[in-house]
Amino acid sequence: MIAQYSQLQAILRLEPSGKFLNLLEADPTIEHVMVTLSEAESVLRNHGGFDNILQPHHKLTIVGTEPDPTVTDRGRWAEIDLYAEITREARIIPDWLWVYHQMEPEHQLENVRKYLDRFEWLYQTAEEMGLSHELIPLAKGLSQPHFKEARETFARLGIDRFAMYGVQTPSNYEFRDRIHQAATALNPEGVLVIGRGSPRQVEVLPGIVDEAAGWYWKQDCGLTTDGYSQQRLAMWIYEIKRALETERTDEQSRIGDYLPDSGVVING
């Protein structure tokens, strides 16, 4: 699959309902939005598809990172059938299991391998069906041996970009180290981070990171049912892009690096 997205993306994680729909209709500065797979189902059911809520210039990324019970209930064919129902071109990041620190090492490695197996099936089946969506994987795991497990699969599929999920890693230092390990093992052209939407958090991540998605923008622009600051939202987008294009270093983490981007706890 050919990559469809330019780099240095500031991505708004949002819910496709209520005040968020008003925002999408009214603000021309928004370029790229992210929703979950379950929210994509809701858009198909309640709005007849993404073309009815997004503007022509909007890019769309759909992620499978959701609460554990939700992802474990997804079957392969149900998921690929959902991809086929989404007629608007999208980038999809599948997820359906987790790798936690408290798991036994054998279980961690088993889940890494299960993730790779199912991702490859989804990727190849989507190509056989002629779907136009771009599928990119999560770099699943907690350490370099986990990431090395993905080398053969990524090489076979021609994967040169992956996502890293950081919502459950409030320490920016720990998350930055994990990105380093994944990038060293897999040598990507770029990395999307999910759960880091603060310019302060982004600017200390490794230089290979060229896309950032999170909820911080909502707080930054003061979005409520009564409105928001369009100027502050435009500034957030600008500051994220500036943080992504600025040469970054591995400076020691600061107090602000330990602030989580969201209070939601979902699988990683």
C-alpha positions, -999 to +999 in steps of 0.1 A: +000+000+000+013+034-009+016+059+019-010+087+015-001+111+042+025+139+043+047+142+073+047+166+102+011+160+111-007+175+141-037+152+145-068+159+165-081+129+184-118+135+187-153+119+190-174+122+159-204+138+177-218+170+192-194+198+197-167+180+177-190+179+146-196+216+149-158+221+151-152+201+119-178+220+100-166+255+111-128+254+114-108+254+081-075+251+099-081+215+109-062+191+086-062+157+102-085+139+127-083+106+145-112+084+157-115+048+170-128+019+151-159+018+172-165+055+166-161+048+128-189+023+132-210+050+148-203+074+119-215+047+094-246+040+114-256+075+124-243+097+097-241+075+066-203+078+063-174+101+069-181+122+038-211+136+056-191+149+086-157+157+073-146+184+049-129+174+016-095+185+028-096+165+061-073+135+064-086+106+085-068+081+107-088+053+124-072+035+154-081+002+171-067+013+205-098+010+227-108-005+261-096-041+264-130-058+263-139-039+231-108-050+212-109-086+223-144-090+209-134-081+173-132-109+149-109-107+118-137-108+092-159-084+112-130-060+112-121-063+075-158-060+066-159-027+085-129-015+066-148-022+034-178-002+046-157+029+050-158+045+016-137+076+025-100+070+021-085+065+055-054+053+073-061+025+097-040+014+127-053-020+139-052-032+175-069-060+194-046-071+223-021-057+248+014-061+261+016-051+298+046-049+321+029-072+347+025-100+322+049-129+322+076-126+295+063-156+276+029-141+275+043-107+263+061-123+234+031-145+226+009-114+222+036-096+201+036-126+177-002-128+177-004-091+168+020-095+139+001-125+126-033-108+126-019-075+112-004-094+083-037-112+076-056-079+077-030-062+055-029-089+028-067-094+029-073-056+024-050-057-006-067-087-021-101-069-017-087-038-034-093-015-004-077+019-008-070+024+029-035+025+042-028+001+070+001+008+093+009-013+124+016-004+160+052-013+171+039-037+198+060-044+228+080-031+257+116-038+248+139-042+218+136-080+216+098-075+212+104-050+184+129-073+167+101-098+163+085-075+138+114-072+115+106-101+092+069-092+090+075-055+083+101-063+057+078-088+039+050-062+038+072-033+030+063-014+062+084+017+067+061+036+091+045+025+124+026+040+153+036+040+190+009+042+217+018+062+248-014+068+267-005+043+294+031+056+297+029+089+316+067+092+317+079+109+286+114+096+293+102+060+294+081+065+262+110+082+244+133+052+253+107+028+239+105+047+207+143+047+204+143+009+209+116+004+183+133+027+157+167+011+163+152-024+157+129-015+127+146+015+110+114+033+100+111+064+078+088+080+104+068+073+135+033+084+146+029+088+184-006+085+199-012+101+233+012+129+231-006+161+221+014+187+241+042+206+223+063+202+254+059+165+253+065+163+215+097+184+214+116+159+236+107+128+216+132+113+191+136+130+158+121+100+139+087+110+153+070+131+126+033+128+136+016+134+169-020+127+180-038+133+213-065+151+232-044+180+245-057+204+218-092+203+233-079+217+266-056+241+248-083+258+228-110+256+256-135+235+236-169+233+253-205+231+240-204+269+240-175+272+216-137+274+216-108+297+206-100+292+169-069+313+174-056+290+201-064+259+181-045+272+152-016+280+175-017+244+189-014+230+154+014+254+146+033+246+178+030+208+173+043+210+138+072+233+149+080+208+177+081+180+151+103+198+126+127+212+152+159+191+158+153+173+190+178+161+216+177+135+244+176+160+272+167+149+307+129+148+313+112+176+331+082+176+355+060+184+325+071+153+307+053+131+333+018+146+326-004+121+308-023+133+278-055+116+288-070+100+318-084+072+297-068+038+304-069+015+274-047-012+260-011-005+248 
